[in-house]
Amino acid sequence: MPTAGEIDARERLRIVVPPKQSKERIDVYLTHQVENATRSKVQKAIEAGAVLVDGRKVKPSHPVSPGEVIEITLPRPPRPEAQPEDIPLDILYEDKDLLIVNKPAGMVTHPAYGNYTGTLVNALLHHCRTLSTVNTNLRPGIVHRLDKNTTGLMVIAKHDVAHHLLARQFSKRTLQREYWAIVWGKFSERSGTIEASLGRSKRDRKKVTVTADGKHAVTEYEVLQEFEFLSLVRLKLKTGRTHQIRVHLAHIGHPVFGDPTYGGRSNTWGGLEGKKVHRAANLLKLISRQALHAKTIGFVHPTTKREIVFDSDLPADMKAVLAELSGSR
């Protein structure tokens, strides 16, 4: 925990326990509700009086009840500046305005709590003399993000004019963005649209869920290839919500293969039995993450005003899964 001299701001959170919440210790409950929280940190905050329930101090063992109002005061240490690091980059294209990079699995897009080093931004700062300054000093050049374990193409802005012009295309959804994913099951229709509003889970704030009071979200899909109990699909985003593809596919019963957060790592998915269970387990050994790749990106160049499109190969782990599937069809 930061000392008093390190604290430059305090964030206050207000959580209303939902009607169907079961009895659970408040330290356990808040660990799931507060981003980057750990149980030990929550316990220390409770003991320090930084957590109030209906205006009263409680113990970490206090069982939460529906309707209770929990108020939390969180100290926030000052954010450090991102530092350049000599990390290899897979650059598909670069000019004076922008870069196109192919982000690998396991790389966080920009520094944040728990990941202040080893990110794409750290690598970019070592590679580039200048990056756009539209965002905070921890996100220079970053126009859009990919999840840590989603691979694929990202466009990076080298200056503010390019950033604004690219961001406008993201906002208006005029860019071409195509994802490929390996997902569980076979689809009843070869193509379709998933339309379901998304918001933070009330049970676990680190996850996203389909909810009536969430933000509008639309994903289009097309089945490219079917296998025994998996499918290769192409996806296009009509909106850009956090975890959108992963949550939408799980919502319709086709979680992304290998996704540990949204039900993609069960080798008994859909009631698989016998040899299929063993086969699914072997396939899961080939990939330790969600099998999702941002394959294509196209946009109008901010300076030349010409439309350019970039495409990338699938990463090695997804290729390995597909090769195994194709070899035993």
RODOTOR-393182 format. One record per residue: x negated, y, z of N, C-alpha, C in turn; residue in three letters. Coordinates in steps of 0.05 Angstrom, whole numbers, padded with zeros to 5 digits, always signed. Layout:
REM residues N
XYZXYZXYZala/...
//
This chain:
REM residues 329
-00017-00024+00000+00000+00000+00000-00018+00025+00000met/-00010+00046-00014-00027+00071-00015-00026+00085+00012pro/-00047+00100+00018-00048+00117+00042-00032+00142+00036thr/-00027+00157+00058-00012+00182+00055-00025+00201+00035ala/-00052+00202+00035-00066+00220+00017-00064+00212-00012gly/-00058+00186-00017-00056+00176-00044-00029+00180-00056glu/-00009+00185-00039+00018+00187-00048+00024+00215-00060ile/+00033+00216-00085+00039+00242-00096+00069+00244-00103asp/+00084+00223-00098+00113+00225-00104+00127+00202-00090ala/+00153+00205-00086+00168+00184-00074+00193+00179-00091arg/+00198+00154-00096+00221+00147-00112+00243+00135-00093glu/+00267+00144-00096+00289+00134-00080+00308+00117-00097arg/+00313+00093-00088+00331+00075-00102+00356+00070-00085leu/+00378+00067-00098+00403+00061-00085+00416+00037-00098arg/+00420+00016-00083+00431-00009-00094+00456-00016-00078ile/+00478-00021-00093+00503-00030-00081+00505-00060-00086val/+00506-00075-00065+00507-00104-00067+00533-00112-00081val/+00531-00128-00103+00555-00135-00119+00575-00153-00104pro/+00600-00153-00112+00621-00167-00098+00616-00198-00094pro/+00604-00210-00114+00600-00239-00113+00573-00248-00103lys/+00558-00229-00091+00532-00236-00080+00534-00255-00057gln/+00519-00276-00058+00519-00296-00036+00501-00285-00013ser/+00503-00298+00010+00487-00290+00033+00457-00296+00027lys/+00440-00276+00030+00412-00279+00024+00396-00259+00041glu/+00373-00267+00051+00356-00249+00066+00350-00224+00049arg/+00350-00201+00062+00346-00176+00046+00318-00175+00034ile/+00298-00186+00048+00271-00185+00036+00269-00202+00011asp/+00284-00224+00010+00285-00241-00014+00301-00226-00036val/+00324-00216-00028+00341-00202-00047+00327-00179-00061tyr/+00313-00162-00045+00300-00138-00057+00276-00146-00074leu/+00264-00168-00068+00241-00177-00085+00250-00181-00114thr/+00275-00190-00117+00286-00194-00144+00298-00168-00156his/+00305-00149-00139+00318-00125-00148+00299-00102-00156gln/+00276-00101-00144+00258-00079-00147+00234-00087-00165val/+00230-00072-00186+00208-00078-00205+00181-00078-00191glu/+00165-00098-00197+00138-00100-00186+00137-00105-00156asn/+00159-00113-00144+00160-00118-00116+00150-00146-00109ala/+00138-00148-00085+00131-00174-00074+00144-00176-00047thr/+00148-00200-00038+00162-00203-00012+00147-00190+00011arg/+00120-00192+00011+00105-00181+00032+00108-00150+00032ser/+00107-00138+00009+00110-00109+00007+00138-00100+00016lys/+00158-00116+00008+00186-00109+00016+00188-00111+00047val/+00176-00132+00059+00177-00135+00088+00164-00111+00102gln/+00141-00103+00092+00127-00080+00104+00144-00054+00102lys/+00158-00051+00079+00175-00027+00075+00198-00028+00094ala/+00210-00051+00098+00232-00054+00117+00223-00048+00145ile/+00200-00059+00153+00190-00054+00180+00182-00025+00185glu/+00175-00011+00163+00167+00017+00165+00191+00036+00165ala/+00215+00024+00162+00239+00041+00162+00245+00054+00135gly/+00232+00044+00113+00237+00055+00087+00261+00042+00073ala/+00273+00023+00086+00297+00010+00075+00320+00013+00095val/+00342+00024+00085+00366+00028+00102+00389+00014+00090leu/+00405+00001+00106+00430-00012+00097+00453+00002+00110val/+00470+00014+00093+00492+00031+00104+00482+00051+00124asp/+00458+00062+00119+00446+00082+00136+00432+00072+00160gly/+00430+00046+00164+00418+00034+00188+00392+00019+00181arg/+00373+00019+00199+00349+00003+00196+00357-00026+00201lys/+00344-00045+00187+00350-00073+00190+00324-00089+00192val/+00326-00114+00197+00303-00132+00198+00301-00146+00170lys/+00277-00156+00164+00274-00171+00138+00293-00195+00136pro/+00302-00206+00158+00320-00229+00158+00349-00221+00154ser/+00355-00195+00153+00383-00187+00151+00396-00199+00126his/+00419-00212+00129+00433-00224+00106+00449-00203+00091pro/+00444-00199+00066+00459-00179+00051+00488-00188+00047val/+00506-00169+00046+00535-00175+00042+00546-00158+00020ser/+00566-00168+00005+00578-00152-00016+00588-00125-00006pro/+00582-00104-00022+00591-00077-00015+00571-00061+00001gly/+00551-00073+00012+00531-00058+00027+00515-00040+00009glu/+00508-00017+00019+00492+00003+00004+00464+00003+00015val/+00445-00005-00002+00417-00006+00007+00402+00018-00005ile/+00389+00033+00012+00374+00056+00003+00344+00051+00009glu/+00328+00054-00012+00299+00048-00009+00283+00072-00017ile/+00263+00079-00001+00244+00100-00008+00217+00087-00014thr/+00209+00090-00039+00184+00078-00049+00162+00098-00053leu/+00139+00094-00041+00116+00111-00047+00105+00104-00074pro/+00097+00123-00089+00085+00118-00115+00057+00131-00116arg/+00036+00116-00119+00009+00127-00122+00007+00141-00149pro/-00011+00161-00151-00015+00174-00177-00025+00155-00198pro/-00015+00158-00222-00022+00140-00244-00050+00146-00254arg/-00067+00126-00256-00094+00130-00267-00092+00135-00297pro/-00113+00146-00309-00114+00148-00338-00125+00122-00350glu/-00115+00115-00373-00124+00091-00387-00153+00096-00396ala/-00169+00075-00393-00197+00077-00400-00203+00060-00425gln/-00222+00069-00442-00229+00053-00465-00242+00027-00457pro/-00236+00005-00471-00248-00021-00466-00254-00033-00493glu/-00277-00046-00494-00286-00059-00519-00272-00086-00522asp/-00248-00085-00532-00231-00109-00536-00226-00111-00566ile/-00230-00134-00578-00226-00138-00607-00197-00132-00615pro/-00194-00120-00638-00167-00114-00649-00165-00127-00677leu/-00141-00137-00682-00135-00148-00709-00120-00125-00724asp/-00135-00110-00739-00124-00087-00753-00118-00094-00782ile/-00093-00091-00791-00086-00097-00818-00089-00072-00836leu/-00087-00049-00824-00088-00024-00840-00095-00001-00822tyr/-00110+00018-00833-00117+00042-00818-00123+00065-00837glu/-00113+00089-00830-00120+00114-00844-00121+00136-00823asp/-00122+00161-00831-00125+00183-00812-00100+00188-00796lys/-00077+00176-00803-00052+00181-00790-00043+00158-00771asp/-00050+00134-00778-00038+00111-00764-00055+00086-00767leu/-00048+00066-00750-00059+00039-00753-00036+00019-00752leu/-00041-00004-00765-00023-00027-00762-00039-00049-00749ile/-00032-00057-00725-00046-00078-00711-00029-00102-00706val/-00041-00125-00705-00028-00151-00700-00034-00158-00671asn/-00014-00154-00654-00019-00159-00625-00018-00188-00618lys/-00038-00198-00603-00037-00226-00596-00020-00232-00572pro/-00014-00257-00567+00001-00264-00543-00016-00259-00518ala/-00004-00251-00497-00018-00247-00471-00028-00219-00468gly/-00026-00202-00488-00036-00174-00486-00012-00155-00480met/-00014-00141-00458+00006-00121-00452+00002-00096-00470val/+00023-00083-00478+00021-00061-00496+00006-00037-00484thr/+00013-00029-00460+00000-00006-00447-00003-00010-00417his/-00021+00004-00404-00025+00000-00376+00000+00006-00360pro/+00004-00009-00339+00026-00005-00320+00019-00020-00295ala/+00036-00018-00275+00031-00031-00250+00023-00060-00254tyr/-00001-00068-00243-00010-00095-00245-00025-00101-00270gly/-00025-00083-00290-00039-00087-00315-00052-00061-00324asn/-00072-00051-00310-00084-00026-00317-00108-00030-00336tyr/-00116-00055-00340-00138-00060-00359-00130-00083-00378thr/-00146-00085-00399-00141-00107-00418-00117-00104-00436gly/-00106-00080-00438-00082-00075-00454-00089-00066-00482thr/-00069-00065-00499-00073-00055-00526-00083-00026-00526leu/-00072-00010-00508-00081+00018-00506-00110+00020-00499val/-00120+00004-00480-00148+00004-00473-00166-00002-00497asn/-00157-00021-00513-00171-00029-00538-00170-00006-00558ala/-00147+00007-00561-00144+00028-00581-00162+00053-00574leu/-00163+00059-00548-00180+00081-00539-00209+00077-00545leu/-00218+00053-00545-00246+00047-00552-00250+00049-00582his/-00229+00042-00598-00231+00041-00627-00228+00068-00640his/-00209+00084-00629-00201+00110-00642-00212+00134-00626cys/-00219+00154-00641-00227+00179-00629-00203+00194-00618arg/-00181+00193-00633-00157+00207-00625-00132+00189-00628thr/-00113+00193-00610-00087+00180-00611-00066+00201-00603leu/-00042+00196-00611-00021+00216-00605-00017+00219-00575ser/-00008+00242-00567-00005+00249-00539+00024+00253-00531thr/+00043+00244-00548+00071+00248-00543+00080+00235-00517val/+00070+00211-00511+00077+00197-00487+00058+00204-00464asn/+00060+00190-00442+00043+00195-00419+00014+00187-00425thr/-00004+00194-00407-00032+00188-00413-00038+00158-00411asn/-00018+00142-00403-00022+00113-00404-00011+00101-00429leu/+00001+00117-00447+00013+00105-00471+00005+00121-00496arg/-00020+00130-00499-00027+00145-00523-00024+00128-00548pro/-00011+00140-00568-00009+00127-00594+00014+00107-00596gly/+00026+00100-00574+00046+00079-00574+00074+00089-00582ile/+00083+00081-00606+00108+00089-00617+00130+00070-00608val/+00123+00044-00606+00142+00023-00598+00126+00001-00584his/+00140-00018-00571+00127-00038-00556+00135-00066-00564arg/+00119-00085-00557+00126-00114-00558+00121-00126-00530leu/+00137-00145-00523+00133-00159-00498+00105-00171-00497asp/+00096-00175-00473+00069-00185-00468+00064-00211-00485lys/+00082-00229-00485+00078-00255-00498+00093-00257-00525asn/+00101-00235-00536+00110-00234-00564+00088-00224-00581thr/+00082-00238-00602+00060-00231-00620+00071-00214-00643thr/+00052-00201-00658+00061-00189-00683+00053-00160-00687gly/+00065-00148-00708+00056-00123-00719+00067-00099-00703leu/+00049-00080-00699+00057-00054-00686+00044-00032-00701met/+00059-00009-00703+00047+00015-00716+00039+00034-00693val/+00015+00045-00696+00003+00062-00676-00002+00090-00689ile/+00006+00111-00675+00003+00138-00686-00023+00151-00675ala/-00038+00163-00694-00063+00176-00686-00060+00205-00678lys/-00038+00217-00686-00033+00245-00677-00003+00250-00674his/+00004+00272-00662+00031+00277-00653+00051+00280-00677asp/+00042+00292-00699+00060+00295-00722+00068+00268-00732val/+00049+00250-00736+00054+00223-00745+00073+00209-00725ala/+00067+00212-00700+00083+00199-00679+00113+00207-00681his/+00118+00233-00683+00145+00243-00685+00160+00232-00710his/+00146+00232-00732+00158+00223-00757+00164+00193-00757leu/+00146+00178-00745+00151+00149-00742+00173+00143-00722leu/+00172+00158-00699+00192+00153-00679+00220+00160-00689ala/+00222+00180-00707+00248+00187-00718+00259+00164-00735arg/+00241+00150-00749+00250+00127-00765+00259+00104-00747gln/+00246+00100-00724+00255+00080-00705+00282+00088-00694phe/+00286+00113-00687+00311+00123-00676+00334+00119-00696ser/+00329+00125-00721+00350+00123-00742+00353+00095-00753lys/+00335+00076-00744+00335+00048-00754+00332+00046-00784arg/+00314+00063-00794+00308+00062-00823+00283+00046-00829thr/+00269+00036-00808+00246+00019-00813+00255-00009-00820leu/+00237-00023-00834+00241-00052-00838+00226-00066-00816gln/+00240-00082-00800+00227-00098-00779+00239-00126-00780arg/+00222-00145-00783+00231-00173-00785+00216-00190-00766glu/+00230-00205-00750+00218-00224-00731+00224-00253-00740tyr/+00206-00271-00734+00211-00299-00737+00209-00313-00710trp/+00227-00332-00706+00228-00346-00680+00235-00375-00684ala/+00223-00392-00667+00232-00420-00666+00251-00421-00642ile/+00275-00432-00646+00295-00432-00625+00307-00459-00622val/+00319-00463-00599+00332-00489-00593+00358-00492-00609trp/+00363-00516-00619+00388-00523-00631+00391-00516-00660gly/+00414-00526-00671+00422-00520-00699+00446-00501-00698lys/+00446-00482-00717+00468-00462-00718+00491-00473-00734phe/+00515-00465-00726+00539-00473-00741+00541-00458-00767ser/+00530-00434-00768+00529-00418-00793+00501-00410-00799glu/+00494-00409-00824+00466-00404-00832+00458-00375-00827arg/+00476-00357-00824+00470-00329-00818+00493-00317-00802ser/+00486-00296-00788+00507-00283-00772+00496-00259-00756gly/+00514-00247-00741+00507-00223-00725+00514-00228-00696thr/+00496-00222-00678+00501-00224-00650+00505-00195-00639ile/+00528-00190-00628+00534-00164-00617+00543-00166-00588glu/+00526-00158-00570+00532-00160-00542+00516-00139-00527ala/+00529-00124-00509+00515-00103-00494+00496-00115-00474ser/+00474-00101-00470+00452-00111-00452+00446-00091-00430leu/+00440-00101-00407+00432-00085-00384+00415-00101-00365gly/+00404-00088-00345+00388-00102-00325+00406-00120-00308arg/+00396-00144-00303+00410-00163-00286+00413-00152-00258ser/+00437-00154-00247+00441-00145-00219+00429-00166-00200lys/+00426-00190-00209+00414-00211-00192+00384-00209-00192arg/+00372-00203-00215+00343-00201-00217+00336-00178-00236asp/+00327-00156-00224+00323-00131-00240+00300-00134-00260arg/+00285-00155-00258+00263-00159-00277+00273-00172-00303lys/+00298-00181-00303+00310-00194-00326+00332-00176-00338lys/+00338-00182-00363+00360-00168-00378+00382-00189-00382val/+00407-00179-00382+00429-00197-00385+00451-00184-00402thr/+00469-00200-00413+00492-00190-00427+00512-00180-00406val/+00521-00155-00409+00539-00143-00389+00557-00123-00403thr/+00582-00122-00395+00601-00104-00407+00594-00075-00404ala/+00580-00068-00383+00573-00039-00378+00544-00033-00387asp/+00533-00051-00404+00506-00046-00414+00505-00029-00439gly/+00482-00028-00452+00478-00013-00476+00484-00030-00501lys/+00497-00018-00520+00504-00031-00545+00480-00044-00558his/+00481-00069-00567+00459-00082-00579+00468-00101-00601ala/+00454-00101-00624+00462-00117-00647+00437-00130-00659val/+00439-00157-00663+00417-00172-00675+00428-00189-00698thr/+00415-00187-00721+00423-00204-00744+00404-00228-00746glu/+00415-00251-00753+00398-00275-00756+00403-00290-00782tyr/+00383-00304-00791+00385-00322-00814+00368-00346-00810glu/+00380-00370-00813+00366-00395-00809+00349-00400-00833val/+00323-00404-00829+00304-00409-00851+00299-00439-00854leu/+00299-00454-00832+00293-00483-00833+00305-00496-00808gln/+00316-00520-00812+00327-00535-00789+00311-00561-00785glu/+00308-00568-00759+00294-00593-00752+00313-00609-00734phe/+00303-00629-00721+00320-00647-00706+00336-00633-00684glu/+00322-00617-00668+00336-00602-00647+00326-00574-00644phe/+00311-00564-00665+00301-00537-00665+00307-00524-00692leu/+00305-00497-00693+00309-00483-00719+00289-00460-00720ser/+00281-00454-00745+00264-00430-00750+00283-00409-00761leu/+00284-00386-00748+00302-00365-00756+00288-00338-00761val/+00300-00322-00779+00290-00295-00784+00310-00276-00771arg/+00300-00255-00758+00317-00237-00743+00311-00208-00750leu/+00332-00192-00750+00329-00164-00754+00345-00149-00732lys/+00332-00129-00721+00344-00113-00700+00359-00089-00711leu/+00384-00086-00703+00399-00062-00710+00398-00042-00687lys/+00389-00051-00664+00384-00034-00641+00358-00043-00628thr/+00347-00028-00610+00321-00036-00599+00321-00037-00569gly/+00335-00056-00557+00336-00059-00528+00314-00077-00517arg/+00307-00074-00492+00288-00091-00479+00297-00120-00480thr/+00279-00138-00489+00284-00167-00490+00308-00174-00508his/+00315-00156-00526+00340-00160-00541+00343-00187-00555gln/+00323-00194-00571+00324-00219-00586+00326-00243-00567ile/+00309-00243-00547+00308-00266-00528+00335-00269-00513arg/+00347-00247-00504+00372-00249-00489+00395-00256-00507val/+00396-00243-00531+00418-00249-00550+00418-00278-00558his/+00395-00289-00565+00394-00317-00573+00401-00336-00550leu/+00392-00330-00526+00400-00346-00503+00430-00344-00498ala/+00441-00321-00503+00470-00316-00499+00487-00334-00517his/+00478-00339-00541+00494-00355-00560+00486-00385-00559ile/+00470-00392-00539+00463-00420-00535+00438-00429-00550gly/+00422-00411-00561+00398-00418-00576+00374-00403-00565his/+00366-00408-00540+00343-00394-00529+00318-00398-00545pro/+00300-00378-00545+00275-00380-00559+00258-00403-00547val/+00248-00420-00564+00233-00443-00555+00208-00433-00539phe/+00205-00445-00515+00182-00438-00499+00185-00415-00480gly/+00208-00401-00482+00213-00377-00466+00218-00384-00437asp/+00199-00378-00419+00203-00386-00391+00223-00369-00376pro/+00230-00346-00386+00248-00328-00372+00277-00332-00379thr/+00283-00340-00403+00311-00342-00412+00318-00370-00422tyr/+00308-00390-00408+00318-00418-00412+00306-00433-00435gly/+00282-00425-00444+00270-00438-00467+00250-00459-00462gly/+00245-00467-00436+00225-00487-00430+00235-00513-00418arg/+00260-00518-00422+00272-00544-00412+00271-00565-00434ser/+00257-00587-00429+00256-00608-00450+00281-00625-00450asn/+00300-00618-00433+00327-00631-00434+00348-00612-00444thr/+00339-00591-00458+00358-00570-00467+00381-00584-00483trp/+00405-00574-00478+00428-00584-00493+00435-00613-00488gly/+00425-00625-00467+00430-00653-00461+00414-00673-00476gly/+00390-00665-00485+00372-00683-00499+00367-00708-00482leu/+00365-00731-00495+00360-00756-00480+00340-00773-00494glu/+00329-00792-00479+00312-00813-00491+00287-00802-00504gly/+00281-00811-00528+00257-00803-00542+00256-00773-00548lys/+00279-00761-00551+00280-00732-00557+00269-00716-00533lys/+00273-00725-00509+00263-00711-00485+00232-00712-00485val/+00221-00735-00491+00192-00738-00493+00181-00721-00515his/+00195-00721-00538+00185-00706-00561+00186-00676-00555arg/+00207-00667-00543+00210-00638-00536+00188-00630-00516ala/+00181-00647-00497+00160-00642-00477+00133-00639-00491ala/+00128-00656-00511+00103-00654-00525+00101-00629-00542asn/+00123-00620-00553+00124-00596-00569+00119-00571-00551leu/+00130-00572-00527+00127-00550-00508+00098-00547-00500leu/+00083-00569-00500+00054-00567-00493+00038-00551-00513lys/+00049-00548-00538+00035-00534-00559+00037-00504-00557leu/+00056-00494-00540+00060-00465-00538+00067-00458-00509ile/+00054-00439-00498+00058-00432-00470+00075-00407-00466ser/+00088-00398-00487+00103-00373-00487+00127-00376-00505arg/+00143-00354-00507+00165-00354-00526+00155-00354-00555gln/+00166-00370-00571+00158-00373-00599+00171-00351-00616ala/+00162-00326-00612+00173-00303-00625+00151-00285-00636leu/+00153-00278-00661+00132-00262-00675+00144-00240-00691his/+00134-00215-00688+00142-00192-00704+00127-00194-00730ala/+00139-00205-00750+00124-00213-00774+00121-00191-00795lys/+00141-00174-00798+00140-00154-00819+00148-00126-00808thr/+00135-00105-00818+00143-00078-00811+00139-00061-00836ile/+00159-00044-00842+00157-00026-00865+00169+00001-00857gly/+00158+00022-00869+00167+00049-00862+00157+00069-00883phe/+00167+00093-00881+00158+00115-00898+00133+00127-00885val/+00111+00128-00899+00086+00138-00888+00090+00168-00882his/+00082+00177-00858+00087+00205-00849+00073+00226-00867pro/+00052+00219-00881+00038+00238-00897+00044+00235-00927thr/+00041+00211-00937+00045+00206-00966+00074+00205-00974thr/+00092+00200-00954+00121+00197-00958+00128+00173-00976lys/+00109+00155-00979+00114+00131-00994+00121+00108-00975arg/+00139+00091-00984+00147+00068-00967+00125+00047-00968glu/+00116+00038-00945+00096+00016-00944+00106-00006-00926ile/+00099-00031-00934+00108-00054-00919+00084-00072-00913val/+00083-00082-00888+00062-00100-00880+00073-00126-00870phe/+00060-00148-00877+00069-00174-00869+00046-00189-00855asp/+00052-00208-00838+00031-00222-00823+00038-00252-00822ser/+00017-00268-00819+00021-00297-00816+00031-00303-00788asp/+00044-00326-00785+00052-00334-00758+00027-00341-00742leu/+00028-00337-00716+00005-00344-00699+00000-00374-00698pro/-00023-00382-00689-00032-00410-00689-00013-00428-00673ala/-00003-00418-00650+00014-00436-00633+00041-00442-00647asp/+00053-00422-00660+00078-00427-00674+00073-00445-00698met/+00051-00441-00712+00044-00458-00734+00041-00487-00725lys/+00029-00491-00702+00025-00518-00692+00051-00532-00686ala/+00070-00517-00675+00097-00529-00669+00110-00536-00696val/+00110-00518-00715+00123-00523-00741+00109-00546-00756leu/+00083-00548-00754+00069-00570-00767+00077-00597-00755ala/+00079-00598-00729+00088-00622-00715+00116-00629-00723glu/+00134-00609-00724+00162-00614-00732+00163-00624-00761leu/+00149-00611-00779+00150-00618-00807+00138-00646-00812ser/+00118-00654-00796+00105-00679-00801+00121-00703-00791gly/+00142-00698-00776+00157-00721-00765+00187-00718-00770ser/+00194-00704-00791+00222-00701-00798+00233-00726-00810arg/
//
